[in-house]
Amino acid sequence: MEDSLISKVKSAMPPEDDLFEVAELFKAFGDMTRAKIICALSESELCVSDLAQLLEMNQSAVSHQLRLLKQARLVKTRRDGKVRYYSLADEHIKEMFKVAFEHVMEE
């Protein structure tokens, strides 16, 4: 590659910290259980017990995955009395999941 092209590409690269954040985001997507949770939450806001029943898992395991998704800022919570409801953090998450799913379904 010529030096000017390398310089051009290098100047367009985001800072290392930003690339790290993107990699962490994809890591959060990179688990089957978390993918199922994101898929379910793209349809409706749900509580832990609903998700546990839907995924046929115990509530503790679902809570653990939700905690990871929340740390990655992929889900948010809303409290109604003693029940905490989970939903996708914003439309970007739903769109990323949709695009990823479309990509895998391409032939």
Secondary structure, DSSP 4 states (H G I P E B T S, - for coil): --HHHHHHHHHHSPPHHHHHHHHHHHHHHSSHHHHHHHHHHTT--EEHHHHHHHHT--HHHHHHHHHHHHHTTSEEEEEETTEEEEEESSHHHHHHHHHHHHHHH--
